[in-house]
């Protein structure tokens, strides 16, 4: 775990945000390469692996309080974009701001405003859910006395019983562990919540618990959510707007209804188009297409 995490305080109060800043996230012409192609290391004597442009000049804006979805097949660049927003990667070109704060110029301030939940969350598996959550809370400067009841309440709202709170994570199913990961991400009351395929591996009831909780966070706390998912119904149900990413580029951006109307009209099937139809029409790829893998 990076030592930088120990410097991250509790999420900034609204009064500390730039005034009149109604835009939660701005991505401007962002590019990210992986690999060391000749153009990137002209001094090298040995042949290098060709560079891959994982994010290719992406620009988009997310408004405060919006649930914004990013859909793409494996290797399309969506997880790379999440990592760029969360300061885990540095863009090779372009600019990203979170509530007016530049992710490169003021990384610590951005970390105060965000939290991220990944499909592959890391834990201390020998420790209980409570111990993992309280450890994370202390890294963010949250008092244990406040964090414990808050963590328990979040887990209960996600459908995890109180008796499992002190159970080692290694005894829990993957779905239960993912709920603990989501609780950890919500515990700091982030202004911008980055959810990278958060419901993957969950049973239908658990998935609905998570979706309902995300909507409650937006409704009751004004949380802005940036969501990547492979679940077309989830995107349709949760998102105010959806961007489709293919080979590192945004190929469409609209409301779920707008996207379905667009593709339905194109195919002569108005009113009968699903989000899966939209995805296939715009990318020509299946969701589990793994010919391209995003580097870790």
N, C-alpha and C positions, 0 to 999 in steps of 0.2 A: 504493500500500500504506500502510495506516495506521501512523503512527509509534508507536502504542501497542503494536504487535507487538514492537518492539525491547525492551520492558520485560518480556516474558514469559519467565520462567525455565523450567528443566526441570520436568517433572511432579513433583508433591510425592510423597515417599515415603509408604508406608502409615502410618508412625509419626506423620506430620503430620496425618492425617485425624482428624476427631472420633471419639472412642472409641465403641464400640457403634453406629457408624453403618453399619448394614447396608443402608440405602436409598441407592441411587446417585442417583436423580432423583425429585424431587417437584414436580409442577405443580399449583397450587391455584387454581382458578377464574380462569384467565388469559384475558384479552380483548385483542385487538389490532385496531385500526381502521386503514384507509388512506383517504386523502382528507380533505376539510375540510368536512364537512356543517355546516349552520347551528348545530346544537347544540354543535359543537366550536369555533366561532369566532363567537360572538354579536356581537363588536365590528365584524365586517367589513361594509362597505357593499355590496360587490359579491357577486352570487350565487356560491356555491361548489359545487364538484363534491360530490355526495352521498357521504357516508362509506360505506365497505364494511367490514363486520365480518369480517375474514379468519379470526380465531380467536375462537370464541364460547363463553366460559365453560368452558374445558377443564380437567379435573382428572384426573390419573393418577399412578401411582407405579411406578417401575422399581427392582427389587432389584439389589443388587450381584452382578455376574457374569451377569446375565440378558441374553439377546439379545431385544430388544423390537422388534416391527415396527409400523410405521404405514402403512396402506394408504389411498390415496385417489386420485381422478381429478385431472387437472390443474386447479388453481384451488381445490382443496378446503381448503387451509390447511396442508398438511403441511410444505412448505418454509418457510413463515412460522414454524411452531412450532420447527423446527430452528434457525432464525436467532435466535429468542427465547432458546432454551436456550444458544446459543453466544455470547450477549451482543452479537450484531450488530444486534439490534433491542431496544427497550425496551417491555415490555408496558404497555398503557393501564390495566390493572387486574389484580389477582391477584399471585401470587408463585411464583417458581421457585427451587429450591435444588438444588445439585449436591453430593452427599456432605455435606449440612448447611450448605453455603455459599450465601448468597443471591447471585444473579447480578447484582442491582442494587447491593447494599450493598458487595460485595467482588468486583468484576469481575476484578481481577488474579489473585486466588486461584482463581477459577473457571477462568481461562485456563490455569492450571498443571495443571488436572485433566483437561482435555478437548482434543480435536482434532476437526476436521471435514473430511470429504471430500465435495465437491459434484460433481454431474454435469457442471458446467461449470467445471472447475478452471482457474486462471490460472497461466501460466508465462512465463518468458523463453524464447521459442521458438528464438532463435538459440543459446542455451546448451545444453549437453548435459544428459542426465538427472542425471549426477553433479554438475554445477555447480548445477543447480536444487535438488537435494536437500541439498547441503552449504550452500548459501545459506540454505535454510529452517532447517537445523540450527543455524547460527550465530545466527539470530534467536531461537532458543529456548535459546541458551547451551550447546549441545552441542559439545564439543571435536571438531575435524575428524578427528583421529586415531581417535576412537571412532565417529564418524558414518559415515565412508566404508565400513568393512567391514560395519557394520550395515545401511547402505542397500543395498549390493550383495547381502547375504544375503537381505534382504526381497524385492528385485526377482527374485532367482533363485527364491525360493519362490513368487513370483507368476507364474513362467513366462517371465521376460525374461532372455535370455542375457547373459553377462558382456560380450560384444563390443559390445552395444548401449549399455552403461553410459556410454560417452563420445561417443555419437552425438547430434548436435543434435536437439532435440525436433521441430523443423519437418520432419525427415525420417521421423518415426515416425507410424504410424497413430493414429487417435483412440483405439483400444483400448489401444495401448501407452502413450499419454500418460495414459490413465486409470489404468493400473497404476502409473505414476510418481506420480500424485496420491495413490493409496492408500498407496504406500510413504512418501510425505512425511507423511501423516497418522499412520502407525504409528511413524515414526522416533522420536517423542518419548515413546513408551510411555504413551499417555494412559490414565487410569483410566476415562474415559467417552469412547467413540469414536462420533461422530455421522456416520452414513453416509447421505447424501442421494442415492439412486438410484445407488450406486457402480458397478453392473455394466451400466448402460445403454450400449449400443454395443459391448459385448464379444462376441466369438465364444463359442460354447458351451464350448470348452475353457478359454479365459481366464476365463470366468464361474465355472466350477467351481474353478479355481485360487484365485480371490478368495474364494469361499465357503468352501473348505477352510481358507484362511489365517485367515479371521475366526473359524472354529470353533477353530482352533489357538490363536489369541490368547486366547480365552475359557478354553480348557482349560489352557493352560500359564501364563498370566499373570493370569487372573481378570478380564480386560478386560470391562467392561460395554458393550454395543453398543445404540445406538438407531438403527434402520434404517428408511428409507423406500424403497419399491421399487414398480415396476409389474409385477414378475415374481411372479405368484401361486405358482408352483412354488418359487421362491427363498424366499418368505416361509414357505411350508409347511415347507420343509426346514430353514431356519435358526432360525426364531423359537420361543422358549418361549411367548410370548404375542403376540397381535396386536390392535391397535385399528384399527377402521375409522372414518375421518373423512369426513364429508360436509357441505359448506357450512359448514365451520368448527367442526362439532360432532362429538364422539365418539358414534357410533350403536351400537357394539358393542365389547366387549373380552372376550377369552377366549383359551384355547389354540387352535391351529389345529384340533385334534380336536374341541374343544368347539363351535367355530363351525360346523364342518361337520355335527356332530350336530344342532345347533339348526336349521339351515336344512334339513337332510335330513328331520328329523322334521316340520317345517312343510310341506314339499312332498311328504311321503309317499315319500321316496327315501333312506331311511336306508342308509348305507354306500356310496352312489353319488354323493355330493356332493363337488365340487371347491371349492377356494378361489375360483375364478372365479365359480362359482355363488353362493357366499357373498357375494362383493363385489356382484354384480349384484342379488341379492335385497335387500341392505341399503341400497344407494345408488340403484339404478335408473339408474346412469350407466355409460358405457363408460370404460375407463381413459384413452383419449385425448380425452375430452370437454374441449374447450378453450374453451367458451363463457365460462368465468370464468378470468381469468389472475391469478396472484398478483403483486402489484407487486414490483419489484426493490428 
